[in-house]
Amino acid sequence: MDDKIKIRLALYGAISGATYIYLMMAPNPGISVPVFIIIQFVCLYLILKNKKQIKNPRGLLVMIPIFMVSLNHFISANNMWRATNFFVVIFLYSLMFLMLNGKLSFKTIDIKGFVAAVANIFEPVFNFAVPFKWISERSKDKEKTLLIKRILIGVVITIPCAVFLTMMLSSADMVFYNNFVSLNRWFADSLNIFYLIKLIYGIFVGLYLFGHLYSAFSEEEGITKGVISINNDEIIKFKGDIIVLNILLVSILTIYSIFIVIQFKYLFSSGVLPYGLNYADYARRGFFELIFLSVLNIVLILTVTYLLKDKIYCEKTKWAVFTKFMLVYLCILTGILLVSSYYRMSLYDGAYGFTRLRIIVYLFLIFEAVGLAATLIYIMKHSFNILAVYTAVAVAFYLTLNLVKIDDIIAKRNIDMYFAGQTESLDMDYLMTLSSDAAPQIIRLLDKNVEFGIRNNARIYLEDKNELYNDMEYSWRSYNLSVEKTKKLLSENSKKLQFKYE
């Protein structure tokens, strides 16, 4: 490998580690998260442009969804996706570097590609020793190289031992602490275990990202070789019996057809419900089950098309035509199940308002409908890359969850219903659990015309947020649009927060 490339790779690792410590491990990271991703993109673009070793530079486009996921830290105060975002970004990085070295293409993505991406997550760990090998290779004097290694090992062992000993002596003797440690502020800060953890994390991240980029330039085969090189002919192919599966499909479709008739009779046509049920209770029962069944139906369609692939799309017998017809019919019935789920949910939240789960269900139903339409195309045209479409739909769904301020939507809808008299009471216990995204809506409840109990709970919620932000360690790295908006509103309405209205 060229020395210039080695230097650039080493610089990328160093910059990644340093910026991760400063931007990602800041107290309450906000705008610093997308700033880190922008720096990553700029570094990768400068290193990768016009490099012949990079077989597919378009892989860098994966940085777009990574950046969109990072925006959640900037635009929303809701922390519910932060943990999953971490693992999603790791997976997307793995996917990106596989594409850069030409081992994976989005157009031809399949199960092997996903398995390879998961395996590639661990690839950089095997490259941690590469920069140290480069250092040793530059020295032709083996004795000198060995001496350097021994010195480095000694330093690595000595530093934590010295820090631990100093910490113990400082806690045991205040004179020692006052006369030695406190004289050097930098050294005192360094004794903080959190600074050491940050340093360790930064080094790990720097080596990890370096290892990913090194694999894109290296011609050596990594741990993904075994997955990528599997020939489709080598995969065990299962075949199903067309008669058995048709019997199964007929049975399932018959039951679904009866269910759909009931739906049109009672739910869609607003008929009189039996057993004294009202529409809110009727709607509440079953929409999660219907969503599960709709997903299960899509899995069943994909399974049947896989098992009967040769008979449906190659032989094209009467049985094959019948099977394809039933699959299309199952697809249509699944669409009706989605509509029923959506309608049930709308009836239920029309009576009780929004929650996080209900918002997520709404979004899931919308994206599942897109996936179902793609499934219908797949039934008619088996060469259609359904896995790539499912991947795109799943990514779009997850990005939407990150970019939509769910708590704000919940608070607005529920409070609007309360003011409009659509509900007798407002579930303040639930609203008070929401993030600061809901504060601009909850502040509306400070109006004097609002019931005293609700108004007082709103004041408590807002005072808690105000106290939280006053005590928060804050810098430009923590800048968050939602938090800034909330702080401004709290400042403008500070007088209302000081009194309990009678």
N, C-alpha and C positions, 0 to 999 in steps of 0.2 A: 504494500500500500504506500502511496506517495506521502512524503513527509509533510507536505502542505495540508493534505487531507487529515493526517493524524493530528496536526496542530489544531485544525478547525474542529475536529471531533472532540478533542480534549477541552477546547474553549467552550464548546456547546455544553459539555457536562458541567464545567465549572460555573458557567452563567446560569444554567438550569438550577444547580444546587443553591447558589447564592440568592437568586431571585425567588426561589421557593421558600427559603428561610424568611426573607424580607417581606414578600407579598402574600404568600399563602399561609404562613404561620403567624401572621400579625393578629393582635387581639381583634376579634370580631371582623374578619375579612369581608370586605364589600366589593368596591370597585377594583380593589387590588387583584381579585381573581381573574376577571376578564383581561386586565392589564398583563398578568402573567401569561395568559394564553396568547395575547398579541405578541409579546416578546418571543414566545416559543415559535410562533408562525414566522416572524421576521428572521429569527436565527436559522430556522430550517430552510426557509426560502433562499437566504443568502448562501447557505452551505450546499444546497441541492441543485441550484440552478446551473444549467449547462454542464452537468456532470454525467458522463457517459455510463458510469457504473449504476446510475439510477435508471431502472428499466421502465418505470411507470410514474413520472412526476405528478400525474393527476391524482395520485393517492393523497397528495397534500390537501386536496379538497375536503378530506375528512375533518380537517381543522374547523370547517364551518359548523357542523353540529356540535363539536367540542366547545367552540366559542359560544354558541347559543345556550348550551347547558350552563356554561360559566356565568351567563348573564343573570341567572337566578339569584346569585349573591348580590347583584347590583340593584335589581329592580324590585325584589321582594324580601320581606322580613320573615317569611315563612320558612322554617328549617326542616320541614318534613321530607324534602327530597335530597338534603345535603349528603347523607350517608350513601344512598343509592347512586347519586351523581358521581361520587368518588369511584365506584366500581365501574360505572358506565364509561367514564373517561378513560380508565385504564384499558378497558376492552376496546374502545375506539382507537386509542393509541396503538394497541397491538394490531388492529385491523389496518390502520394507516401504514405502518411500517411493512407489513406483509404486502400491501399493494405497491409501495415504493420499490421494493426489490423484485416485483413482478411475480411473486408467488401466489397472488390472489387478485382477481378482477371482480368488480361488482356485477358486471354483466353475466358472469358465469358462476356466481356464488351459489354454493350448495351446502349440504350438511358438513361435508369435509372441510369447507372453508370456515365454517363456524368453529368446528373442532380445532382446526389449525390456529385460528385466532385466539382461542382459549389457551392452547398449548404455547403459543408465542408470547403470552403474558410472562412466562417464566424464562424465556430465552435470554433476556438481558442479564439475568443473575449469573449465567455462565460466562459472561463477558466482563465481569467485574475486574478480573485480574489482567485484562488486556493492557490498560495504560501502564501498569507496573512492569509488564513484560517489555513494553516499548522502551521504558527507562533503562531496564537492564540490557536491552539489545544495543543501546547507543554506546555502551561501554565495552570495549574489547578486552579490557583487563578483568579477567574473571575474579581475581583476588579482590580487586577494588569493588566489583559488583557485589560480591559476597559480604564485604565489609559494610557497604551501604545498606544491604538488606538487614544485617545484624543491628546496625544503628537504628534503622526505621522500626524494627521489631522492639528494640529497647525503648524508643520514644513512645510507641503505641502502648506499651505496658506501663511505662512510667507515669504518663499524664493522668490517667484515671486514678492510679494509686496515690499520686501526689495531691490531687484534688480531694480525694476521699480523706486522706490524712489531715489536710488543712481544715476541712469542714469539721472533722471530729475534734481537733485541737481548738478550733474557734469556739465550738459549743462548750468545750470543757473549761476554757480559760478566757475570760473577758479581756484581760490585759493583753494576751496574745492577739486577740481579735482587734482590739483598739489600736495597738501599736504596729500591727503587721498588715492585717487584711483591710481594715477600713482606710488605711493610708493610700491604698491603690483601689480606686472606685471600680476600674475595669476588672481588676482581679476579684473584687467582691461580687460584682455582677456575674462573673464567670463561674463563681461557686454555686450560683442558682441552678438547681437541677434542670429547670425548664430551658435554660440556655444550652445546657449540654445536650438535652433531648433534641432541641432545634438543630443543633450542629450535626448530631447523628442522623437525623431525618434528612437534612440538607445533603449530606455526603451520600446517603443511600439514594436519594432522588437523582442527584447528579450522575452517579454511576449507573443507575437504572436507565435513565434517558440516553446516556452515552451508549450503553449496551444496545439499546434499540436502534440507534442511528448507526452504530458500528455494524450491526447485522445487515443493514441495508446496503452497505458498501462491501462487506466481506463476501467472498465467493464460497466460504465454507458453509456446509450444510448444517443447519441447526436441528433442534429437537422437533421442528415441524416437518422435517423431511419425510418421516414415516407416514405422516397423515396426508401430505400433499401428493406423494408418489403412489398412493393406492390407486390402482386402476379400477374403474367402475365394474369391469368384468370380474374382478376378484371379490367384489362385495357379494355376500350371500343374497340371492334373490328369492323372495318368497312369492308363491303364486297361490291365488285363491280359487275356490270352486265357484263358478258363475251362478250355478243353481242355488247353492247354499246361501250365497250373499244376496241373491235376488229375493229369496224367501225372507231373509232378515230385513231387507229394505222394504218389502211389501208390508211386513208386520209393523215396522216403525212408522211408515207413512200412513198406515190406517189409523194408528193411535193419534198421530199428529193431526190428521184430518178431522177426527172427532173433536179434538181439543180446539182446533181453529173454529169449528162451527159454534162451539160454546162461547168462544171469544167474541164472535160477531153477534151472538144472541144477547149477551149480557154486557160485555165491556164496551165494544165499539158502537153498538146501537142504543146504549143507555137504557136497556130493558130493566124491568123490576127485578132486583136481586132477591134470591131466596134466603131463608134462614135468618132474616133480620139484619143482614149485612148492609153497611153503607159503602159507598164507592171508595172512600179512603181506606177502610179496612180491607176491602176486596183487592184494591190495588197493592196494598202493602204486602199481601201474602203472595209470594211467588216470583217477584221480578228478578231476584238474585238466582233463583232456580232456573228461570227462563234464560237468563244470560249464560249460565253454565251450560244449559242444553244447547244453546246456539253455538257456543264454542265447540261443544262435543260433536255437533252435527258437521261442522266444518272439518274436524278431525276425521270423522267417519267418511266424509266425501273423499278426502285425500287418501285415506287408507284403501278404500274400495278402488279408486282409480289406479293406485299403485299395484294392488294385488291382481287386478284384472286388466292391467295396461295392455298386454298383448292381445287379449280377446276383444277389448272394446275398441282399440285404436288401430289394430292390425287386421284381425280377422273380419270384424264388422258384420257379424251374424245377426239374426233377428234377436237373439238373446242379448247381444251386445247393444243393439239399438234400444231395447227395452230397459237395460241397465242404465244407459246414458239418460233416457227419459226420466227414470226414477231419481237419478242424481240431480237433474235439473229441477224436478218437482220438490225434492228435499231442500234444495237451495232456495226455492221460492217460499216454502213453508218456514224455513229459517229466517227469511226476511220478514215474514209476518210475525214470528216470535220476537224479532228485534223491535218491530213497531209496537207490539203488545207490551214489551218491557218498557219502552220509552213512554207509552201512553199511561201505563200503570204508575211509573215514576212521576209523571207530570201531575196525575191526580193526587198522589200522595204528598208531594212537596207543595202542591196547591193548598193543602190543608195544614201542613206542619212546617213548611219552609225548607230551606236548603241546609245541608251539612257537607262536610268535605267528601264523605263517601258518595253522597248523591251526585255531587258535581263530577267526581271522577267517573261514576257510572254513566252519566250523560255523555261525557267525552268518549268513554270506551265504546258506547253504543254507536256513536257517529263513525269512529274509525273502524269498528268492526263491520259496519255496513259497507265501507269502502273495500275492506278485505273480502267480504262476501261477494261483492260485484266482481272482484278479481277472480274469486273461486269459480264463479259462473263461466267466466271466459276460459278458465283453465279446463273446465269440464268439456267445453266445445272444442278447445284447441290445446291439446296436451303439451305441445312444444312451448307453450307460454311459461316463462320463468316465474312461477308463482312464489318461490321462496324469496326472490329479490323484491317482489312487490310487498310481501308480508314484512320483510325487513324494513323497507321504506315506510310502510304504514306504522310499524312499531316505533321507529325512530321519530316520525312526525308526532305520534301520540305522546311519547315521552317528552319531546321538546315542548309541546303545548302545555303539558302539566307543569313544566318548569317556568314557562314564560307568562302563563295566565295567573293573575293574583286571585287565587281561589277564595281566600278569606275575605277579601273585599267584596267579591260577588255574593258570598253567603250573607255577610252583614247587610249589604244593600237590599237584597231581596227580602230578608226576614224583617228588617226595619220598615221597608216600604209596605209590606203586608200589614204590619202593626199599625202604621199611620193610616192606612186605607181601611182599617177595620175588618180585614179579611181573616184575622185571627184574634181570639179573645185575649191571649197573653203572649208575652215574648220570652223565649227561653234564654234569659240572661246568663244562667249558669254555663250554657254552652258558648255563648258569644264571648264570655270573659276568658275562655280558653284559647281564643284565636290570637294570631300574631298581630303585630302592629299594622299589617295591611288592612285590618278591619277598623282601625282607630278613626279614620276620616268619616266613617259611617256611624260608629258608636257615639261620636261627639255630637251627633244630631239629637241624641237622647237627653242632652242637658237642657233642652227646652223646658220652660216652666209648665207647659201644658201636659208634659209627660207624667205618668203615674210616679209618685214619690219613690217607691221601691225600685223601679226600673232606673229612674234617674240617679238614685244613689249608687246603684251597682255600676252604672256607666261611669260615674265620677271615680269610684274605687278603681275600676279598670284603668282609666286614664291616669290617675295618680300613680298607680303602680308602674305604668309605662314611663311616666315622667321621672319617677325616682330611679328606674332602671337606667335611663339615658343619662341622668345626672351623675350616676356612679360609674358609668361605663368608661373604660379607657378608650380614647378616641383619637384617631389620626386620619389623614387623607386616605389611607389604605382601607379604612372602615366605612368610607362613604357609601351610603345606600339610599336610593331614591325614596323608598317607602319610609325609612327611618327619618330622613330629612323632612319629608312632608309632615310626618306625625309630630316631630319636634316643633315645627313651625306652627302647626295647629294648636298644640298644647301651649305654646307661648302666647298666641293670640287669644286663647280662651282661659288664661291663667286665673282670671277673676272668678270665673264660673266654678273652677275646681276648688276654690277656697271656702265655699259655702255649701251647706246642706239646705236645700230649699224645703220649706214647709208647705 
